[in-house]
Structure formats: structure tokens, C-alpha cells
Amino acid sequence: MGLSCAAGPGMVMDSRMRSPPRPTLRVVTSPAAMQRQALAWRGQIGFVPTMGALHEGHLELIRRARRDCVRVVVSIYVNPTQFGPKEDLARYPRPRRADLAACRRAGVDLVFAPHNLYAPGHSTYVEEGEVSHGRDGASRPGHFRGVATVVLKLFNLVQPRRAYFGQKDAQQVDVIRRMVRDLDVPVQIVVVPTVRAADGVALSSRNVYLTPAERALAVKFAQAMQDAAREGPRAAVTLTRELRKLRGVKLDYVEVAGGRLCAAVVIGKTRLIDNERVRLGLSRRSMTSR
């Protein structure tokens, strides 16, 4: 039995203590109202921050939070400060009704769906200066400043004991962990493995943009990632070579960071990211070639 969000150090909560009757899903749009509720639930909250367009990957985060914590809060907010001027802020999917229905079925206690989190003249930002460099940090200038700022604002409003993030966004996880460490934020970051579709593609809200032909290329991207990760020290070289063979796939970057092979590509008008743990043992191909 795992520790509940309501448990103090060394305490294990009985399931009867951590499973109060589930009320009707509450939707809050006011930051002040969210903070008032958070103070009432302090120490009990598992938090899943999202931009909406929920899929099975988000639901897995919610299930983990539901298992661990007395209360589960999900935020739905398309954060403008993490989008560049030529990115997809305006067309980012916003299926609010479907998102709320999914949260209700998953047993979420409260959805925080603010209309805006930035005061007029907002001029204070959080900028991490090391792990945000390279990878998406190089391709999307200012992106992680926007991510770190909005996540810290959400932590202040929701007051979670634990917050849940997907491994698919590996660099985002690195930035948030570093921010929590460096700024002494009293939140435990829980990272959940990437959830993939049956064809191997990492789940993403942006996958809805893909045409059938583009989806087939996304499958090849995912397979190339998995194959290259078996190549150990040659993983990045192998993946770069294989992706350059794929017509219709524009390579953004390939990089090994923190023992993970990370890559971003553009297929059609859709930018996809993925990562896999690099396996340091010899690959079958390497063993055969010796």
C-alpha cells in the first residue's frame, strides 16, 4: 500500500481513510476560489496540470493521482506564454465538454479551468538556466520560461502534495524537477511512463492534426526511436541516419540527455516529440557484426 497525499512521514493510510465519497465534479474558473479550496484540502491533493484535449496518457496520470491521494485536481489551461509566435496557440484543440466528461468518469474532484492566469502588465517569469537549454529549449525559445512560470503559478494556487507528469515530455520534467529543487517548492514530482497507442506512437493532443498518411510516418518515427535506443552509445547517430531516410519527416533535433534518446520531428504541420531510455548493452546488430 502506497503513501497517501494525506499521510505524514512514515504514515500509511488505510484505504477507508483515503477514499471519501466522490462528490459531483466541481469546476472552478477563479484563481481565488481555487486557492480557497486548496487551503481547505491542503496536504491531500494530487495534481495533474494539463492544457486539455485529454487522452489516455492524461487519464493514466489521473489514475495514479486517484490511487495515491485523497483529492485529485486537474487543471485545464492553454498557457499562452509557452507558445512561440508561429506556433499553434490559436488552433490548439479545446474540447471542453469531452474533457470534463473524461474527468468526471475518472473520479476527479475538481477541475481548475481559469480563463486567464496573467494579470495586466504581468512582468515576472521563472527561467531555469541549465536543463532548459538544448532540445526543445533551442528549438522553441522562451518555451520553458512559459512552462516553468505557469507551473509555479498553478502550484501556488492548487497547493498540491504531489504533481503528476508524463515521461513523454522528458525535458519539461527535467525543468520542473530543477525548479522545484532550486526554489524549495514543497511538491513531490511523480513521473509516469509514456503511454503509447497500439501502433507505438506516443499519445499527444497534437496527434489529432495528423492525416492517415502522416500517422503512418509517425509510426515509423516511433519505431525508429525504439530501434535506435537499443544501439547504446550510437543511438543518436543511428536515429539521425534513419530519420533522414524518411520522406515527409523533417528532423528538428536528436540528442541524448539524462540517459534518454530524445528527438523532435515535424510531419506535415505537426511537431512531434518522443524519447526512449538508451540501452547501454550491446545491440543484437552490434553483436552480430563482431
SVG drawing of the C-alpha trace seen along z (x, -y; Angstrom):
<svg xmlns="http://www.w3.org/2000/svg" viewBox="-23 -47 57 59">
<polyline fill="none" stroke="black" stroke-width="0.4" points="0.0,0.0 1.5,-3.4 1.6,-6.6 -1.5,-8.8 -1.1,-12.5 -2.7,-12.9 -0.1,-10.8 2.7,-12.4 6.2,-11.0 6.2,-7.3 2.4,-7.0 0.5,-4.6 -3.2,-5.5 -5.9,-2.9 -8.0,-2.7 -11.1,-3.8 -9.3,-7.0 -8.2,-7.9 -11.5,-7.2 -14.2,-9.7 -17.4,-9.6 -16.8,-11.1 -18.8,-14.3 -20.1,-15.7 -17.2,-17.1 -16.6,-20.7 -15.4,-23.2 -13.6,-26.3 -12.5,-29.2 -11.5,-31.7 -7.9,-31.6 -9.1,-33.0 -11.7,-30.3 -9.2,-27.6 -6.8,-28.8 -9.5,-28.9 -10.4,-25.3 -6.8,-24.3 -6.2,-25.6 -9.2,-23.5 -7.7,-20.4 -4.1,-21.1 -1.9,-18.1 -4.5,-15.9 -4.2,-17.0 -2.8,-15.1 -2.5,-17.5 -2.5,-16.8 -1.7,-20.0 -2.9,-19.9 -3.8,-22.0 -6.9,-19.9 -7.6,-17.7 -7.3,-14.8 -6.2,-11.4 -5.3,-8.1 -1.9,-9.5 -3.6,-12.2 -6.0,-9.6 -3.1,-7.4 -1.8,-10.4 -5.2,-10.9 -5.5,-7.2 -2.1,-7.4 -3.2,-10.5 -6.5,-8.9 -4.7,-5.9 -2.2,-7.9 -4.2,-10.8 -7.4,-11.8 -8.2,-14.6 -7.5,-14.9 -7.4,-18.3 -6.9,-18.6 -6.1,-22.0 -7.1,-22.8 -5.4,-25.9 -3.9,-26.5 -1.0,-28.6 -0.1,-31.4 3.3,-32.1 4.7,-28.7 3.8,-29.1 6.0,-30.9 4.6,-33.5 4.3,-31.0 3.1,-28.0 -0.4,-26.5 -1.9,-28.5 -5.0,-29.6 -5.8,-26.1 -4.8,-24.0 -7.7,-21.7 -10.1,-22.7 -12.8,-20.0 -14.0,-21.3 -17.2,-19.2 -15.3,-16.0 -12.5,-16.9 -15.0,-17.5 -16.8,-14.2 -13.5,-12.3 -12.5,-13.9 -16.0,-13.0 -15.6,-9.4 -12.1,-9.2 -13.2,-10.4 -11.6,-13.8 -12.7,-16.0 -12.1,-19.4 -11.2,-20.8 -9.5,-24.2 -10.2,-25.9 -9.2,-29.5 -9.9,-31.9 -6.6,-33.8 -3.7,-33.4 -1.8,-36.6 -2.6,-40.0 -2.5,-43.0 1.2,-44.1 2.4,-40.7 6.2,-41.0 7.5,-38.2 8.7,-34.9 10.6,-31.8 13.6,-30.9 15.7,-27.8 19.2,-28.2 20.7,-24.8 18.5,-21.8 16.2,-24.0 19.0,-24.5 19.2,-22.3 16.5,-20.1 13.1,-21.9 14.8,-24.8 16.9,-25.5 14.0,-24.9 11.4,-26.8 13.0,-29.9 11.1,-31.0 9.0,-27.8 10.3,-26.6 10.2,-30.1 6.5,-29.9 6.2,-26.3 8.1,-27.0 6.1,-30.2 2.7,-28.7 3.5,-25.5 4.8,-27.5 1.6,-29.7 -0.5,-26.6 1.4,-25.0 0.8,-28.2 -2.9,-28.1 -3.6,-24.4 -1.2,-23.7 -0.7,-20.0 1.3,-17.5 2.1,-15.6 2.0,-16.6 2.0,-14.1 3.7,-14.5 4.3,-12.2 7.8,-11.0 7.0,-11.8 7.8,-15.4 11.2,-14.5 12.8,-17.9 9.7,-19.5 10.1,-17.0 13.8,-18.0 12.9,-21.7 10.1,-21.3 12.2,-19.0 15.0,-21.5 12.6,-24.4 11.1,-22.5 14.6,-21.7 16.1,-25.2 13.1,-27.2 12.2,-24.8 8.7,-24.2 7.1,-21.6 5.6,-19.4 6.7,-15.9 7.0,-15.4 5.7,-12.0 6.8,-10.9 4.6,-8.4 5.9,-6.3 4.9,-7.3 1.6,-5.9 1.5,-4.7 -1.2,-3.9 -1.4,-0.3 0.8,-1.3 3.6,-2.6 3.0,-6.4 3.4,-8.3 0.0,-9.8 -0.2,-13.6 -3.1,-16.0 -1.5,-17.2 -1.8,-13.7 -5.3,-14.8 -3.7,-17.0 -2.2,-14.1 -3.7,-12.8 -3.7,-9.0 -0.5,-9.3 1.1,-11.4 0.1,-9.0 1.9,-6.2 5.1,-8.4 4.6,-9.0 4.6,-5.2 7.9,-5.0 9.3,-7.7 8.3,-5.9 9.7,-2.6 13.0,-4.3 13.2,-5.7 12.8,-2.3 15.2,-0.6 17.9,-3.3 17.6,-3.3 19.0,0.3 22.2,-0.9 23.7,-2.2 26.4,-4.9 25.4,-5.0 21.8,-5.7 21.8,-9.4 23.8,-8.7 21.6,-5.7 18.3,-7.6 19.6,-10.7 20.5,-8.4 17.2,-6.6 15.0,-9.7 16.8,-11.4 15.7,-8.4 12.0,-9.1 10.4,-11.3 7.9,-13.6 9.7,-13.7 11.6,-16.9 14.2,-16.4 14.3,-19.1 16.8,-17.5 18.2,-14.3 20.0,-14.4 20.9,-12.1 20.2,-13.7 20.0,-12.1 20.4,-8.7 17.4,-9.2 17.4,-9.4 15.3,-12.4 14.0,-13.6 11.6,-16.0 10.3,-15.9 7.8,-17.8 5.4,-15.7 3.1,-17.9 2.4,-20.8 2.6,-18.8 5.6,-18.8 6.1,-15.5 8.5,-14.7 9.5,-11.4 12.1,-9.8 13.4,-6.4 15.8,-5.1 19.1,-4.3 20.1,-0.7 23.8,-0.6 24.4,3.1 25.3,4.3 22.5,4.4 21.9,7.6 23.1,5.9 26.4,4.9 26.9,8.4 26.3,9.9 28.7,7.5 31.6,8.5"/>
</svg>
